């Protein structure tokens, strides 16, 4: 699983939940794993969205906004697939 994408984080959360329910890992460890996954989501998604909202509309920050929008798209949709055959 790729923790650089929203889908990867969701997979990890699901795996942690499944293992906790099956008593394969203790609840305290699952809680810490969830906390780390939430932090990863905030770091890769939420904070970028907040920053993008802050810089949108300011001509001086347009280059940053384009890169930021691409990073958010990659986080939500996963890395772009190559079209090479």
N, C-alpha and C positions, 0 to 999 in steps of 0.2 A: 504494500500500500504506500501511496505517495502522500506524505503529510504536507506537501507544498500545494495541494489542491483541496477544495472543499469536499469533493467526493471521497478523497483519501482520509480526511479527518472523520467524515461520517462513517466510513468503514471501520476505522480504528475504534470509534465510540461504540459501534455495534459489537465489535469483537470483545471489548472490555466488558460491556454489559452482559453478553452471553457467557463469558468466562466467570463473571461474578455470580450470575444466577446459577451456574453449574457448580459453584463453590470451588472453582479451580484457582481463584485468586481471592484474597481477603477483601472485604468491603473497603477498608482503609486504603489499600493499595489501588483499588478501582477508583476511589474518590480522588486520589492524587493524579492518577492517569487522566481522569476527566478534566481536572483542573489544568493540567498541562495542555491537553488538546484544546480546551477553551482558549487558553493563552495563545496557542498557535493560530487559531482562527481569528482572534483579535489582532494579532500581529500582521498576518497576511491579508486579512480582509477588512475588518471593521476600521482599523486605524487608517488604512489607505483610503477608504471611502470618505472618512471624515476629512482627511487632508485634501482629497480631490474636491470636496464641497467647499473647502476653504479657498482654494486657489482658482476655481473656475471663474471665468469672467475677467481675470486679471491678465492683461497682455504679456506682462513680464514673466508670468509663470506658465505660459502655454506649452513650452517644451516639456516641463515637468508634468503637466496635466496629461499630455499624450502618453508619456511613458507610464504614468500612474494608471491611466485607463487601461492600457495594455496589460499591466501587471494584474489588475483586478480581473480582467477578462481571463487571463491564464489561470488565476486562482479558482475562479468559478467553473470554467469550462475545461480546465486541464491544459497541458502544453499543446501548442499547435502541431498538428500532424503534418509531416512532410508530404508533398504531392508527388515526389519522385517515385517512379515505378521500378 
